[in-house]
Amino acid sequence: MVNTENTYNPDLIKAVSYWDVFRKTGLVFLFFLISLIAQAQSLSDIQNLRVDDLSDAQLEQLLKRAEANGLTVNQLEALARERGMPAVEAAKLRQRINELQMTVTPQNGEVPVGSGRSVNGLDGRDMFDSIRRSDPYYDLTPTQKKIFGYKLFHNRELDFSPSLNLPTPQSYVIGADDQLLIDVYGASQQSFDLNVSPEGRVFLPNIGPIQVGGSTIEAATARIKSSLGRIYSGLNGSNPNTFLQVRLGNIRSIKVTMVGELTKPGTYTVPSFATVFNGLYAAGGPNENGAFRNIQVYRDNRLVATVDIYEFLSKGEQGSNITLQDNDVIIVPPVQARVEVIGPVRREGLFEVKPGEHLDDLYIYTGGFASLAYTDRVTIRRIDENQRKILDVSSDQFDSFSLEDGDEILIGEALDRFSNRVQITGAVNRPGEYSFDDGKLTVKGLLEKAQGVKPEAFTNRATLYRTSTDLTLGAETLDLKGILEGTADDIVLKNEDLLFIPSRYDIQEEYYVKISGEINSPGSYPFASQMTVGDLILRSGGLLESATNSSIEIARRVRNAAPGKMAEIKTISIDPNLQLTAEEKNLPLEPFDHVFIRRSPGFEREQIVSLQGEVVYPGEFAISTANERISDVIKRAGGLTNFAYPKGATLIRRTVYFKGPTEKELKEETLKEVQENLNPEKNRSINEAEGLLYERVSTKLSKAEQERMLKEQEKERNLLFESSSPRDTLFQDSTLNEVRISEQDLVGIDLEKIMANPGSKEDLFLMEGDIIQIPKELQTVRMVGEVLLPTTSRYDKKNSLKNYISKAGGFSEEARKSKTYVVYANGDAKRTHNFLGFHFYPELEPGAEIVVPKKPRRNRLNAAGWIGLASSLATLGILVDRLLQ
């Protein structure tokens, strides 16, 4: 690993204190860091931000600062605009924030920035952690990401640390603090572990010091071998029996100085195996203004290497990536010329160019043109003599056109047009695009390529749509049947011709028949030729028990009918066992026929009423006759019990509250019924014709469903708008609305009179769903509304309404005494009568409820209102006085 004296880790900067930063990097770097963070976080100076210069990390800090101030994204943008941020920068800020939010969670809606909500399973405070983990260049600004080569030294997944587990290179230059491991083996065995002294020497026992500093491993091995040969004679000679090996043990560290346009310039301590790339990685690589193609390495005041990072990135060449030595100086000068490539190339961005390089050289680094690129010509935007100008460079000039600093190379896209295309669509077996074979393809030949027309194709005519030279659309009608049979002239196709062959089903309404009445599955079914009424009855599940097989009515559409006639009515009888008769066979159904199955005259479905409470046999009863009354069903229930309270009896009856569907909704419902009855998963197997019909109907219903959803969304938006605007109090009265749409009503009856005079006008006819409730004798009276203590009191016929009000504490201050009314147990109500200032309250009965309403709220006149009223009266008085004069 690279060991540096000056390290900067973006992930660690949050854990260290500013004092540590100051101690390690110095005052200048600390000032730069603080100003950078302040730029990202400050809200008071937000108008001066340049969004393109903010990295995702800095934008995150800005959002967290907004969160700390309780601002949402919209409020942050509004604050920036109020403080003078240009509209273009504000739009960029919104776009960058949206991109970050979409990266974290693809949700719509405005939420407070960093509101602490769980986002994709993450705590709100760490909502950006997923971006940090997925994007190795999270800390880079958009401009930095565009510079080719900049990411090389900022990729967290890339490590330039030199490998120390390599065989000792023979060209390695030995220096002070290196450890040499010397092994003697063969006829003699000996090992030496020697450290190189600051003077560059190693000390061999019994031999003395040997100068190895500044020598390569190969040269040092020869010197050591020569010195040891005086002790081990087997090392020398033409046929030695003793051998020598010199290896490096612990290698030394060296110091290199990194200066110039670097992210973190300084002096670094690196292993002696380190190369130029190792040093650049330790220093964070060149910054935005640094050169990537002219990095200079100085040793002993001499230029020993010039490194071009682009050669490594594009060709993998590392010939200039030399091994560093102690006190080397690496200088990254400012970039001299940088151009931007925009358009369909494999790699867009900012590229550094050397003097004398041309467009062809630049395309090596961009990866070449993309498939959509227009390669015949490119456009160059150049700054010349303090103004901009445009240069057109053709493809034959790419190898000679020299680039200059600031050039913008704009690469166009190929035209979205075809030079030899014809299309065929509609009722053919293989619709699509085809080549027109250099003007030799005809309509008949195109149909052969499309493998012919489908059986349902409408061949009486087809339409050939043609594109003229001025891109206007023309249409030519074809006799397709004649062309196929050879009786009409074939047409030679041109570029961009489109042949449309309609289907018969596309130009006609879907055929169906409908059946309703006494049938198991009423509804709409697909029409089939020669279908009879019996076939439709079988398809719809057969007749109900209540159905009659005679007097079946068929309603048929009429065409060109006399004025006033709306339908043709036919009547038919069928065999009770559904055997085919001559009458049925001679009257087949036609499209859109509506078959009505009537109810048998002698069949009646039972209608149920319910008796609850104090009768001998409570429960449900079937209405026996059309004129059966309340008294009749009570007699059938055994009469009233001894505990019954007839005056409290009530009748609950159903209401009619129905809004019919529109014609369009009826048509959609009909198609849904056809689809449901064609669904192969729920019904019998269907043939090919029914399968095609099922697909067509499903497509139409899907389209209708999409339209319905759009209308519902629009309706919801309108409701949202209406809910925020004032509305009529009539619509705001939920109680009144509930009464309007109530499915049941309470009908007041006098059961005493009914039982005393059966068949009288009080004795109502019964209807299906009626519920008659007969309570036990009631012994209480209830007081509700504007009384001091709403309560229930024991009934005493001696007490009047005022006595009961007194038992409830009396009227409240808001009570409207003159409107007090009584609701009796059977549902009837009586109001208070007023005459000459006297209140005549209604009489009470057991089970009654006294209701005291509240006074209506009145708006009192304020001071301004009184002044206005006085002014109006004074004006009126003056007017009257003048009129009297």
C-alpha positions, 0 to 999 in steps of 0.5 A: 500500500502507498504510505503518504505523509499527506493523505486525504480520504473523502470517506474519512474526512467526516470522522476527523476533526478540523484540527487534524485536517489543519495539522496534516494538510496545513492552513491553505488546504484547510481554508480551501476545504472549509470554503468548498463545504461552505459553498455546498452548504450555505443557504444565505449565499445560495444565489452564487452557487454554480450547480455544474461545479457541485458534486453529488456529495456537495449537493447532499450537504446542501440538501441536509442544510435545507432539511435542518432549516425545515425546507422542502425542495420547492421551498429551497428552489424558491429561496434561491430565486428570491435571493437572485439565483438566475433562472437557468441555475435554478432549473439546473438545481431542480434537475440535479435534485430530482436526479438524486431523488430518483436514484434513491427512490423512484417516487413522485410527490413532494416530501421534505428533504431528508424528512426522516422517512424510510426510503427503500428500506434506508433511514432518511438520514442515510438516504444517499448511502445507496448512491455512495455505494453504487457510484464510485465517482460520487464526489466528482462534479459533472464537469470533472466526470466529463474530463477523460482520464479524471476518473482514473485516480478517483475510482474507489475500486481501482488500486495503484499500490505497487505489488511487493511480492515480486521476484527481485528485479535485476535492474533494481537500484540499491539504496540506503535502508534496503535489506539484502538477503545473501544465500551461499549454497552448494558445497558450502552453506551460508546465509547473510542478512545485511542492511545497506548503510547510509553510505551505500555499503554492506558489511560482510563478516571476515571480508569487510564493507562492500559498496553496493549503493547506486548499483543494480542488483545484478552489479551488486551480486557480481561485487559480492560474489567476487569478495566472497570468492576469497573465502569460498573458492568454489564460487569461482572457476569454470566449474563452480560447486558453490553458488550465490543468490542475492535477494531483497528483503525489506525494501526502503521507502523513498520520498517524492515531491508532487507539485503542480495542478494536482488534487493533493500536491505535497511530499509523499513517502512511497515504497521504492518499487513505486512508479509514476502512476503510484505517485499520481494516485497518492496525490489524487491525480491531476485536478480540473486544470491539470494536464494528463498528457505532459506529466514530467518526472525530474531526477537530479534536476534533469527531465527523465520521463514525460508521462502521457496517461492517454497512452495508458487509457487507450493503448495500455502502454506504460513505457513512460511509467518509470520506477521512482527514485528518492527525491524525484519531482513529479510536475503536473503542468496546466493543460494547454489545449482541451476540446469537447466532443458532443454527439454520438461517439462511444465516449463523450466528454472533454479531451486534452490534445497535443500540438499537431494532433488532428481529429483522427487522433482524437477519435482514438480516445473517444472510441470512434463514432457511434452507429447513429453518427453522421460521419461525413462532416462534423461542426467545430465551434471555435473562439477566434479573435474574441468571438465565436465562429463555426467551422465545417470539417468534411471526412477527408479533412479529419487527418489534417484538421488541427484542433485548438483549445476550447474547440467544441466538436459537434457530431450530428446524427444520421437522418431518420429516413429510409432510402429503400423502404416500403411497408404493408399493414392490416389484414396480411399474414406478415405485416411490416417493413420490406425493401422495394428492390430498387424500384422493381417491387409491385403491390402483388410482389409485396403481398407475396413477401408478406405471405398473402392476405388473411381470410378476413381481408377486405379485398374490394379496395385497398389504400396505398399511401405515398410520400411525395418529395416535399414530404406531403402525404398522398393516397391512391385507391387500389382494386386489390381483388383485381390486382390479385386476380390479374384483371387490374394493373399492378402498381410499382412501389416507390420509397416510403410507400405504405399499403393498407389492407383493411379487415372486414371487421375493421369496417363493420360494427361487431355483430351480436345478439341479445337475450333478456327476460326469464333466462339463466344467463341473460346478456349479449352473445356473438352472432353466428349465421343461421343462428336460431332462437333455440341456439341462443337459448342454449348458449345463454344457459336455458330457460328459467322455470318461470319462462314461457316457450310461447309468445317469444318476442324478437325485436329487430332493427329496421333500415329505411323504415317509414317515419315513426317506425323504430323496430320490427317485432316478430313473435315465435313459439318454440318446442318446450324440449327445445327441439327444432321446429319448422317455425324456428328454422324459418326465422333465423336470427339477424345481427343485433336481434333482441330476444325477449323471453316472457314470464309465464302468466301462471308464474309468480315469484314470491315477495317477502315481508318481515314482521318483527316484535310483538306478534305471535309468530314473528319472521318473514312472510310471503305476500299471498295476494296483490291486495294483501294488507298490513292487517292480513299479514298480522293475522297470519302471524297470530295477531298481536301479543299482550305486550304489544304497543300498537301506537309505536308500530312502524313500517320500513319501506324501500325507496327507488333511487337509481341513476341509469347508465349512459348509452356509451356505458350500455354499449361497453357493458354489452361488449363486456358481456360478450367478452365474459361469455367468450372467455375460454377459462370460464366457458366452453372451448371457442373456435378460431372465429370466436377467438379472434372476436374475443381479442377484438372485443378485449382490445376495444374494452382495454381502450375504453378502460383507459379512457375511463381511467383518464376521466376518473383522474380528471374527476378526482382533480376536479373534486380536489379543486371543488373541495378547496373552494366554497360550495353551496351549503345544500351540498355540504349537508351530509344529513340531507344527502343521506336522506336523499340517497337513502334506500329505505324510508320510515312510514308512520302508521296507526296500527290501532286503527288498522287492526280496528278497521281492516281494509281502511285507508290506514291499512296499507297494501304490502310491498316486497321488502316491507318491514313491520316493527311492533315494539313492547309497550313503551314507558319513557319519554326522551328529551334531546337537543337544546336542553341542559341535561338531555335525558330519558324520563318515565312517562306520566300522562299527567305531565306536559311537555314543559314538565319533561323539559324541566326534568331535563334542566330546562331550555338552554340559552341557544334553544329555539323554544317556538320550534320544539317538536315531538317525534312519536314512536311510530315515526309521526311528528308534531310541531309546537303551535304559536298564537299571540305569543303563546306556545301550544306544545303537542301532547305526549305519548309513551315512547315519544321524543322531544326535540328542541332545535338550536337558534340559527346563528346570526351575524352581528354588525360590527362597528363599521356595519353600524356606521354604514347603517347610520349613514344610510338612515341619515341619507334616507332622512335627508331624502325624505325631508327634501321630498316633503319640501 
